[in-house]
Amino acid sequence: MGAAPLARNGLPVNSLTLYRRKSVGPHRLRQNSGTSPMKNGGRRIIKLGILLFIGTLLLANILFPPPLKRAYEISDLVTDRNGEWLSAFTIADGRWRLKADMDEVDPRFTEALIAIEDKRFFSHSGVDPLAIVRAARSWAKHGKAVSGASTITMQLVRQLEPRPRTLKSKIIESLRAVQLELRLSKREILSLYLTHTPYGGNIEGVTAAAHVYFDKRPDQLTDGEIALLIAVPQAPEARRPDRQAKAAQTARDKVLDKLLDAGFLSSVQVQEAKQDDVMSTRTAFPQKAWLAARKIRRDTNIDRKQARIVSSLDAGFQTNIKALAAGFTQNLDSNVAVLVVDNQTMKIRAHIGSAGRDRPGGWIDMTGRVRSPGSTLKPFIYGFAFDDGLSAPGSFILDAPTRFGSYQPENFNRRYHGDVRVFEALAHSLNVPAVLALDKVGTKRFEAALQITGSDLVIPNRGDGQAGLAVALGGLGLKAQDLAVLYAALANGGKAQNLVWTEDGKPDVSYQMLTKTSAKQITKILRQAPLPGGRVPHWLARNSQPIAYKTGTSYGFRDAWAAGYTDEWTVIVWAGRPDGGTRVGKTGRIAAAPLLFDVFAQLPNAHGFVPYERIKNAPRGIKNFGGKPDAKPILSFPPDGAEIAVTGFGEGSNGFTLTGRSPNQSELIWYVDGVKLNPRPLSGQTVWQPAKPGFYKVSVVDAGGATTSSNVRVMLAE
């Protein structure tokens, strides 16, 4: 046999084959290529474990989120339209915790805070490993905690979820801090931290602290104030400036030294800052419009992340008019309420619900309470009559005693003028012509027109349809806020719109209550109404506002009103006692109109000079609005159906005076059960002295023989 063929290495082919099988077996091939089954399985287990751990963390992060809802439990703040604080509200547990808006916090303060509290705040993810190592070394060296490892994020966690200072708590805070970092930006975390930082007592957050301790915004701080606001949260109660001023100053100086070491301040700046003493003062939170703010807060859907409402109020107007209201009631046992409306936008620019908490009912917002409007609704009665073609400003209407079924209205001073023009009847607030006009317009049409504007009328129960005519003289309930809508409609060409209380709000209700022509006619009449004492008509005074206004007085002098407007502004003034007590002689002209004109004097006026305009006669077809006098005499006392208690009977008793009047001013003769009574010679009064208890018929007869009677019962007083 021949020799075996040789391979390239000189070995026989068979030998080469044997060599390969021997040296490169299956197990060695797998070993060399890294495909060992045991190692592959181990690595899969490790990867699976890592994924499971990560998944568990993610699931825990979802199932157990950080308490961000609690983070946004902050004090509501109502500002004026320019951002000036009006009123703030504590949170549920009585703490002042105002949002720290980073746009309103001095950047130097945040830079100094980070330099002292958390140098790597913007680079770590909630937990600072370097700080942990440093804290551990300090502990090992000194046997106690010398430097902390808590980041700003971890401190925020502790503020939101207070726990005992243990290692377990530290681990939880670290995990929570990572959760916060996953959900919020650094700016949001810093804002929440500066909102919840404790500053002693019930003060939390840099915004509240800057106000309480310095009466400043957090963008107006000095170097010393910055250092103090960094130092106080490290021991809030021990360093409260209002109670522990010396301790606060010592801590502040140490922070200033640290800021010097950090290169944040120069030695000159530090020395100057240390020269300022820490004052033991505390500034109260503003309450410039607390009643309005309470209403706005209640009626507004608040963004809890902001908790700030920009109202439509103007702080300047609010302050000035509040001072006017307080001065107006200084020596009175009553209160006032004032509303100022911008006619163009329907925004409330000033709201005085009460002249002060020291006034009767001072905690009640009287602009939102139902009261009798007195005669303030008369302009709208005549306006509807103009719209319906029943009358014109120059139409004649009868001013004389008139009976409408069982209803007998009277003029305020019980004097009558016969035929007068409508503009005279409205300008002088004559009662009988207003009721006659409402009778022509219709009570249901009148009430419906007011209700469509959004006015919340409170109409008393009526015995019959004609009793509704009393609404012309205030026989219903209405709020000052509703009255503002109605009078602003006169200024806006008859278009009624709802009031707006926030700066970004707009009227969402609009109704053409009157035509522009009728609204203009009513305005011309009200501009020429008699003015309160000491006032000069606008057409006689330079730069005087052409105010169209109307007063009102409710039954028993319980409510005094003055409602007025120009092209730019509407002002409503109410004066009275919130408990409904009477104030004899306090009419709208006396007790409300002067304040109305004082308020207008505080408001800018963009309108030019408005001359006096003579009101034209009515067209021929509506020259006479109507009215028929009641020819019968009026029996005022005793009224029909009265029960009268007397202290005695016969000639020795006091008796009581019979009163009445005749439409034609003739002499009256009195009868009781057909027996004539003679008037007393000196006084001319007719006094009746009943002889015994029982039922009687009292009659009064005028010179023309017209008779009015009443049936009464007389009994002995107990």
C-alpha positions in Angstrom: 0.0 0.0 0.0 1.2 3.5 -0.7 1.9 6.1 1.8 -1.0 8.2 3.1 -1.4 11.6 1.6 0.0 14.4 3.7 -1.8 17.5 4.8 -0.3 21.0 4.6 1.2 20.6 8.1 2.9 17.5 7.1 0.6 15.1 9.0 -1.3 12.4 7.3 -4.9 13.1 6.5 -6.1 10.5 8.9 -3.9 11.9 11.6 -5.3 15.4 10.9 -8.8 14.0 11.2 -8.0 12.4 14.5 -6.4 15.6 15.7 -9.5 17.6 15.0 -11.8 15.2 16.7 -9.6 15.1 19.7 -8.8 18.8 20.1 -11.9 20.4 18.8 -14.7 18.4 20.3 -18.3 19.7 20.5 -17.9 20.9 24.1 -14.8 22.8 23.3 -16.3 24.4 20.3 -19.2 25.7 22.4 -16.8 26.8 25.1 -14.8 28.8 22.7 -17.8 30.4 21.0 -19.4 31.5 24.4 -22.6 29.4 24.0 -22.5 27.4 27.2 -26.0 26.4 28.2 -25.4 27.1 31.9 -24.1 30.6 31.2 -26.8 31.5 28.7 -29.5 30.5 31.2 -27.8 32.5 34.0 -27.7 35.6 31.9 -31.3 35.2 30.9 -32.3 35.0 34.6 -30.3 38.1 35.3 -31.9 40.0 32.5 -35.3 38.8 33.5 -34.6 39.8 37.1 -33.6 43.3 36.0 -36.6 43.7 33.8 -38.8 42.4 36.6 -37.3 44.8 39.0 -37.7 47.7 36.6 -41.2 46.6 35.9 -42.0 46.4 39.6 -40.6 49.9 40.1 -42.7 51.2 37.2 -45.8 49.5 38.5 -45.2 50.8 42.0 -44.7 54.2 40.5 -48.1 54.0 38.9 -49.9 52.3 41.8 -48.4 54.5 44.5 -47.9 58.0 42.9 -46.6 60.9 45.0 -49.3 63.1 46.7 -49.4 65.8 44.1 -53.0 66.6 44.9 -51.8 67.7 48.3 -49.0 69.7 46.7 -51.7 72.0 45.1 -53.6 72.6 48.3 -52.7 76.2 48.4 -54.4 79.5 49.5 -56.7 81.2 47.1 -55.7 84.7 46.2 -58.0 87.3 44.6 -56.3 90.2 42.8 -57.6 93.3 41.1 -57.4 93.5 37.3 -53.8 94.7 37.5 -52.6 91.9 39.8 -52.7 93.9 43.0 -53.7 91.7 46.0 -57.2 92.2 47.2 -58.0 89.3 49.5 -56.4 86.0 50.4 -57.9 82.9 52.0 -56.3 80.3 54.3 -56.3 76.6 53.4 -58.5 74.2 55.4 -56.2 74.0 58.5 -55.8 77.8 58.8 -52.4 78.1 57.1 -51.4 80.8 54.7 -49.8 78.9 51.8 -49.5 81.1 48.7 -48.2 79.8 45.4 -44.7 80.7 44.7 -44.8 81.8 41.0 -41.2 81.5 39.7 -41.9 84.6 37.5 -42.5 86.6 40.7 -39.6 85.3 42.7 -36.3 87.1 42.6 -33.8 84.9 40.6 -31.1 85.9 43.1 -33.1 84.2 45.8 -33.4 80.9 44.0 -29.7 81.0 43.1 -28.7 81.6 46.7 -31.1 78.9 47.9 -29.6 76.3 45.6 -26.1 77.4 46.5 -26.8 76.7 50.2 -29.3 73.8 50.1 -28.6 71.8 46.9 -25.7 72.7 44.7 -26.4 70.0 42.2 -30.1 70.5 42.0 -30.2 70.8 38.3 -28.0 67.8 37.6 -29.3 65.1 39.9 -32.5 63.1 39.6 -33.9 63.7 43.0 -31.2 62.0 45.0 -27.6 63.3 45.1 -25.1 60.4 45.4 -22.2 62.7 46.1 -24.1 64.3 49.0 -24.9 60.9 50.4 -21.2 59.9 50.3 -20.2 63.2 52.0 -22.8 62.7 54.7 -21.7 59.2 55.3 -18.1 60.2 55.7 -19.0 63.0 58.1 -21.0 60.6 60.2 -18.1 58.1 60.3 -15.7 60.9 61.3 -17.8 62.7 63.9 -20.2 60.0 65.0 -23.2 62.1 64.2 -24.8 63.8 61.2 -22.9 66.9 60.4 -24.0 67.6 56.8 -27.3 66.5 55.3 -27.9 64.6 52.1 -31.4 65.7 51.5 -31.9 67.4 48.1 -34.5 70.1 47.5 -36.7 67.4 46.0 -36.4 65.2 49.0 -37.2 68.2 51.3 -40.3 68.8 49.2 -41.3 65.1 49.7 -40.9 65.6 53.5 -43.1 68.7 53.4 -45.8 66.8 51.5 -45.5 63.6 53.6 -44.0 64.3 57.0 -42.4 61.2 58.6 -40.1 60.4 61.6 -36.4 61.1 60.8 -35.3 57.5 60.4 -33.3 55.6 57.8 -36.5 53.9 56.5 -38.1 57.4 56.0 -34.9 58.5 54.2 -35.2 55.6 51.8 -38.9 56.3 51.1 -38.1 60.0 50.6 -35.5 59.1 48.1 -37.9 56.9 46.1 -40.5 59.6 46.3 -38.0 62.2 45.1 -37.3 60.1 42.0 -41.0 59.8 41.4 -41.4 63.6 41.5 -38.5 64.1 39.2 -40.2 61.8 36.7 -43.4 63.8 36.8 -42.3 67.4 37.2 -39.8 69.8 35.7 -37.1 71.3 37.9 -38.9 74.6 37.7 -42.1 73.0 38.9 -40.3 71.3 41.8 -38.7 74.5 42.8 -42.0 76.3 42.7 -43.7 73.7 44.9 -40.8 73.7 47.4 -41.0 77.5 47.7 -44.7 77.2 48.2 -44.6 74.6 51.0 -41.5 75.7 52.9 -42.4 76.4 56.6 -41.6 79.9 57.9 -43.1 79.6 61.4 -46.6 79.6 62.8 -49.1 79.3 60.1 -46.9 80.8 57.4 -45.7 78.6 54.5 -44.0 79.5 51.3 -41.7 82.4 50.3 -44.6 84.5 48.9 -46.5 84.5 52.2 -43.3 84.9 54.3 -42.1 87.9 52.2 -45.5 89.6 52.7 -45.8 88.8 56.4 -42.3 89.6 57.5 -41.3 92.4 55.0 -44.6 93.6 53.5 -43.0 92.9 50.1 -43.4 90.7 47.0 -40.7 88.0 46.7 -39.1 89.8 43.7 -38.3 92.9 45.9 -35.9 91.3 48.5 -32.6 92.7 49.7 -29.5 90.5 50.3 -30.3 90.4 54.1 -33.9 89.4 53.4 -32.8 86.7 51.0 -30.5 85.2 53.6 -33.2 85.4 56.3 -35.7 83.5 54.2 -33.1 80.8 53.6 -32.2 80.5 57.3 -35.7 80.5 58.8 -37.0 77.2 57.3 -34.0 75.3 58.8 -35.6 75.9 62.3 -39.0 77.6 61.6 -40.2 78.1 65.1 -36.9 78.9 66.7 -36.1 81.5 64.1 -39.5 83.2 63.6 -38.6 86.8 62.9 -41.8 88.1 64.6 -41.1 86.2 67.9 -37.4 85.3 67.8 -35.8 88.2 66.1 -32.3 87.8 67.6 -32.1 84.1 66.8 -33.3 84.9 63.3 -30.7 87.5 62.8 -27.9 85.2 64.1 -29.0 82.5 61.6 -29.3 85.1 58.8 -25.7 86.2 59.4 -24.4 82.6 59.2 -26.2 82.2 55.8 -24.6 85.5 54.7 -21.2 84.1 55.6 -21.9 80.9 53.6 -23.0 83.0 50.6 -19.7 84.9 50.9 -17.7 81.6 50.9 -19.7 80.4 47.9 -18.8 83.6 46.0 -22.4 84.6 45.7 -22.0 87.9 47.7 -19.0 90.2 48.2 -17.6 91.1 51.6 -19.0 94.6 51.2 -22.5 93.2 50.4 -22.3 90.9 53.4 -21.3 93.7 55.8 -24.1 96.0 54.6 -26.7 93.2 54.9 -25.6 92.5 58.5 -26.1 96.1 59.5 -29.9 95.7 59.0 -31.7 94.5 62.1 -34.4 91.9 61.9 -37.6 93.5 63.0 -40.3 91.7 65.1 -43.1 92.8 62.8 -45.9 91.0 61.1 -48.1 92.4 58.3 -51.7 91.2 57.9 -52.9 89.8 54.6 -54.9 92.4 52.6 -58.7 92.4 52.8 -59.5 95.3 50.5 -62.6 93.6 49.0 -63.3 90.7 51.2 -67.0 90.5 50.5 -66.5 90.7 46.7 -63.6 88.3 46.9 -65.7 85.8 48.7 -68.4 85.9 46.1 -65.9 85.7 43.2 -64.1 82.8 44.8 -67.4 81.0 45.4 -68.7 81.5 41.8 -65.4 80.9 39.9 -64.0 77.6 38.8 -60.5 77.9 40.2 -57.4 76.3 38.6 -55.9 74.6 41.7 -52.4 74.8 40.3 -52.6 78.5 40.2 -55.2 79.3 42.9 -55.3 82.9 41.8 -58.3 84.8 40.4 -57.8 88.0 38.6 -61.0 89.9 39.4 -62.5 92.8 37.4 -62.1 95.1 40.4 -59.9 98.2 40.3 -57.9 98.5 43.6 -57.7 102.3 43.3 -61.4 102.7 42.9 -62.1 100.1 45.6 -59.9 101.8 48.2 -61.3 105.3 47.5 -64.9 104.4 47.4 -64.6 102.2 50.5 -63.2 105.2 52.3 -66.2 107.3 51.1 -68.7 104.7 52.3 -67.0 104.4 55.7 -67.0 108.2 56.1 -70.6 108.5 55.0 -71.8 106.1 57.7 -69.4 107.1 60.5 -72.0 108.7 62.7 -75.0 106.6 61.6 -76.6 103.4 62.9 -76.9 102.1 59.4 -74.9 100.7 56.5 -74.3 101.3 52.8 -73.5 99.2 49.7 -72.1 100.5 46.5 -71.6 99.0 43.0 -69.6 100.6 40.2 -70.0 99.1 36.7 -68.0 99.8 33.5 -70.9 100.1 31.0 -68.8 99.0 28.0 -67.6 95.7 29.4 -70.2 95.2 32.3 -67.3 94.6 34.6 -67.6 95.4 38.3 -64.8 98.0 39.0 -65.7 98.6 42.7 -67.8 96.6 45.1 -68.7 97.7 48.6 -71.0 95.2 50.1 -70.7 96.9 53.5 -69.2 100.1 54.8 -67.2 98.1 57.4 -67.3 95.1 59.7 -68.1 97.5 62.6 -71.3 98.7 60.9 -74.7 97.0 61.5 -74.7 93.8 59.5 -71.2 94.5 58.4 -70.5 90.9 57.4 -73.3 90.8 54.9 -72.9 91.6 51.3 -75.9 93.9 50.9 -75.5 94.1 47.1 -76.7 90.5 46.9 -79.6 90.8 49.3 -83.2 91.2 48.3 -84.6 94.5 49.3 -87.5 96.7 48.2 -86.3 99.0 45.4 -88.7 101.8 46.2 -89.2 104.1 43.2 -86.1 103.0 41.3 -88.2 101.0 38.8 -90.3 103.9 37.6 -88.0 104.7 34.7 -88.6 101.3 33.2 -92.4 101.5 33.5 -92.3 104.7 31.4 -89.7 103.2 29.1 -92.0 100.3 28.3 -94.9 102.7 27.8 -92.8 104.6 25.2 -91.9 101.3 23.5 -95.5 100.2 23.4 -96.6 103.5 21.8 -98.8 104.4 24.7 -97.0 107.5 25.8 -94.1 109.9 25.1 -92.0 112.1 27.5 -94.2 115.1 26.7 -97.6 113.3 27.2 -100.0 114.5 29.9 -100.8 112.2 32.7 -103.1 112.8 35.7 -101.6 113.2 39.2 -104.6 113.0 41.4 -106.0 110.6 44.1 -106.9 107.5 42.1 -108.2 104.1 43.2 -107.3 100.9 41.3 -109.8 98.4 42.6 -108.8 98.0 46.3 -105.5 99.6 45.8 -105.1 103.3 46.6 -101.6 104.7 46.0 -100.5 108.1 47.4 -97.8 110.5 46.5 -95.0 110.6 49.0 -95.8 114.1 50.3 -99.6 113.6 49.7 -99.8 116.5 47.4 -101.2 116.3 43.9 -100.7 118.4 40.8 -103.4 117.5 38.4 -102.3 117.1 34.8 -98.5 116.8 34.5 -96.3 115.8 31.7 -94.6 112.3 31.9 -91.1 113.7 32.1 -92.2 115.8 35.1 -93.9 112.9 36.8 -90.7 110.8 36.4 -88.2 113.5 37.3 -90.2 114.3 40.5 -91.0 110.7 41.2 -94.8 111.1 41.5 -96.4 107.9 42.7 -99.9 108.0 41.3 -98.8 108.6 37.7 -96.3 105.7 37.9 -99.0 103.3 39.0 -101.4 104.6 36.3 -98.6 104.0 33.7 -98.0 100.5 35.0 -101.7 99.8 34.8 -101.6 100.7 31.1 -98.4 98.7 30.4 -99.5 95.7 32.4 -97.9 94.2 35.5 -97.2 90.8 33.8 -95.5 92.4 30.8 -93.4 94.6 33.2 -92.4 91.7 35.4 -91.6 89.4 32.5 -89.4 92.0 30.8 -87.4 92.5 34.0 -87.0 88.7 34.6 -85.7 88.1 31.1 -82.8 90.4 31.9 -81.8 87.9 34.6 -83.2 90.0 37.5 -84.3 87.7 40.3 -87.6 89.4 41.3 -89.2 88.3 44.5 -92.9 89.0 44.1 -95.2 88.7 47.2 -98.4 86.7 47.1 -101.2 88.7 45.8 -104.9 88.5 46.5 -105.9 89.6 43.0 -104.2 90.7 39.8 -104.6 94.4 40.5 -102.6 94.2 43.7 -99.5 93.8 41.5 -99.6 97.5 40.7 -97.7 98.0 44.0 -94.5 96.9 42.2 -94.4 100.4 40.7 -93.6 101.8 44.2 -91.3 99.0 45.4 -93.8 96.3 46.2 -91.4 93.5 45.2 -87.9 92.3 46.2 -84.8 93.1 44.1 -81.0 93.0 44.5 -78.7 95.9 44.0 -76.8 93.7 41.5 -79.9 93.3 39.5 -80.6 97.0 39.6 -77.1 97.6 38.3 -78.0 95.4 35.2 -81.1 97.4 34.6 -79.6 100.9 34.9 -76.5 99.9 32.8 -79.0 98.8 30.1 -80.3 102.4 30.0 -76.8 103.6 29.4 -76.2 100.9 26.8 -79.1 101.8 24.5 -81.6 99.5 26.2 -79.5 96.4 26.0 -79.3 94.4 29.3 -76.3 92.3 30.0 -75.2 90.3 33.0 -72.4 91.6 35.3 -68.9 90.4 34.9 -66.7 89.8 38.0 -63.4 88.6 36.5 -61.0 90.4 34.2 -61.1 87.7 31.5 -64.9 87.3 31.7 -67.4 88.5 29.2 -71.2 89.0 29.4 -73.0 85.8 28.4 -76.5 87.1 28.6 -77.8 89.9 26.4 -81.4 91.1 26.0 -82.8 94.2 24.2 -85.0 95.3 27.1 -85.8 98.7 25.6 -85.4 100.3 22.2 -82.5 102.7 21.8 -84.9 105.6 21.3 -86.8 104.9 24.6 -83.6 104.4 26.5 -82.3 107.7 25.2 -85.6 109.5 26.2 -85.4 108.1 29.7 -81.8 109.2 30.0 -82.7 112.7 29.0 -85.4 112.9 31.6 -83.2 111.5 34.4 -80.4 113.9 33.6 -82.7 116.7 34.3 -84.0 115.4 37.6 -83.8 117.7 40.7 -80.3 117.4 42.3 -79.5 116.9 45.9 -78.7 120.0 47.9 -75.5 121.8 47.0 -75.2 120.2 43.5 -75.2 122.2 40.3 -76.7 120.9 37.1 -74.1 119.4 34.7 -74.9 121.9 32.0 -74.0 124.8 34.3 -70.6 123.5 35.5 -67.5 122.9 33.5 -66.1 119.3 33.5 -69.2 118.1 35.3 -70.5 114.6 34.6 -73.9 114.4 33.0 -75.4 112.0 35.5 -78.8 110.5 34.9 -80.1 109.3 38.2 -83.2 108.2 40.2 -83.7 107.8 43.9 -86.0 105.4 45.8 -87.3 104.9 49.3 -89.1 101.8 50.4 -92.1 101.6 52.7 -91.2 102.7 56.3 -87.9 104.2 55.2 -86.3 100.8 55.4 -84.3 101.2 52.2 -82.8 104.3 50.6 -81.6 104.0 47.0 -79.8 106.1 44.4 -79.1 104.6 41.0 -77.3 106.7 38.4 -75.3 106.4 35.2 -73.3 108.2 32.6 -72.2 106.9 29.2 -69.2 105.2 30.9 -70.3 104.2 34.4 -73.3 102.9 36.3 -73.3 103.4 40.1 -75.9 101.8 42.5 -76.0 103.0 46.2 -78.1 101.4 48.9 -78.4 102.7 52.4 -80.3 101.3 55.4 -80.2 98.7 58.1 -79.6 95.1 57.0 -82.1 94.0 59.7 -84.9 96.0 57.9 -85.2 98.5 60.7 -86.9 101.9 59.9 -85.0 105.1 59.7 -87.6 107.9 59.8 -87.0 110.6 57.3 -84.0 108.9 55.6 -85.1 109.0 51.9 -83.1 108.1 48.9 -82.6 111.7 48.1 -81.2 112.4 51.6 -79.5 109.1 52.6 -78.2 107.8 49.3 -78.0 110.4 46.5 -75.1 112.5 48.1 -72.9 109.4 48.2 -73.8 108.5 44.6 -72.5 111.9 43.4 -69.4 111.6 45.6 -68.7 108.2 44.0 -69.1 109.6 40.5 -66.6 112.3 41.4 -64.0 109.5 41.9 -64.5 108.1 38.4 -62.9 109.3 35.2 -65.3 110.8 32.7 -64.6 110.4 29.0 -67.8 112.1 27.9 -67.8 115.7 26.7 -70.2 118.5 27.6 -73.9 117.7 27.4 -76.2 120.7 27.1 -79.7 121.1 28.5 -82.3 119.8 26.1 -85.9 120.9 26.2 -88.2 118.0 26.0 -90.7 118.2 23.1 -94.4 117.9 23.3 -96.0 114.5 22.6 -97.3 113.7 19.2 -101.0 114.3 18.7 -102.1 110.7 19.0 -100.5 110.2 22.5 -100.8 113.7 23.8 -102.8 112.4 26.8 -101.6 109.3 28.6 -104.8 109.2 30.7 -106.0 109.0 34.2 -109.3 109.6 35.8 -109.5 111.2 39.3 -111.5 109.4 42.1 -114.4 111.8 43.0 -115.0 110.1 46.4 -113.3 111.4 49.5 -110.5 109.2 50.9 -111.0 107.7 54.4 -107.5 107.2 55.8 -108.4 106.2 59.4 -110.0 104.1 60.5 -109.7 101.8 57.4 -112.4 99.4 56.5 -112.3 96.2 58.5 -110.1 97.6 61.3 -110.2 96.4 64.9 -109.5 99.3 67.3 -108.5 98.9 70.9 -109.3 101.8 73.2 -108.4 102.4 76.9 -111.9 103.7 77.8 -115.3 104.7 76.5 -117.6 107.8 76.6 -116.8 111.4 77.2 -113.9 110.9 79.6 -111.9 108.7 77.1 -109.2 109.9 74.8 -110.9 108.6 71.7 -109.1 108.8 68.3 -108.9 111.3 65.4 -110.7 110.5 62.2 -108.6 111.4 59.1 -109.3 111.7 55.4 -109.2 114.1 52.5 -111.2 115.2 49.5 -109.8 115.1 45.9 -111.4 118.5 45.3 -110.1 119.9 48.6 -113.6 120.5 50.0 -114.6 120.4 53.6 -115.3 116.9 55.1 -118.2 115.9 57.4 -117.9 112.8 59.6 -120.7 110.4 60.7 -120.7 107.3 62.9 -123.7 105.1 62.4 -125.5 108.0 60.8 -124.8 110.4 63.7 -122.8 113.5 62.8 -119.6 114.3 64.7 -118.7 118.0 65.2 -115.0 119.0 64.8 -113.2 120.5 67.8 -113.3 124.3 67.7 -109.5 125.0 68.2 -107.8 122.2 66.2 -110.6 121.6 63.7 -110.0 117.8 64.1 -112.9 115.4 64.4 -112.3 113.1 67.4 -114.5 110.0 68.0 -115.1 108.7 71.5 -117.0 105.4 71.2 -119.6 104.9 73.9 -119.2 101.1 74.2 -117.5 98.2 72.5 -119.0 96.8 69.3 -119.3 97.3 65.5 -119.6 100.7 63.9 -120.0 102.3 60.5 -117.8 105.4 60.0 -118.6 107.6 57.0 -117.0 110.7 55.5 -119.0 113.1 53.2 -117.5 115.9 51.1 -119.3 119.1 50.0 -120.6 117.5 46.9 -122.3 114.7 48.8 -119.8 111.9 47.8 -119.4 109.4 50.6 -116.8 106.8 51.7 -117.5 104.4 54.6 -115.6 101.8 56.6 -116.9 99.2 59.0 -114.8 98.8 62.2 -114.8 97.0 65.5 -114.1 98.8 68.8 -112.9 96.9 71.9 -111.3 97.5 75.2 -107.6 97.3 75.4 -106.3 94.5 77.7 
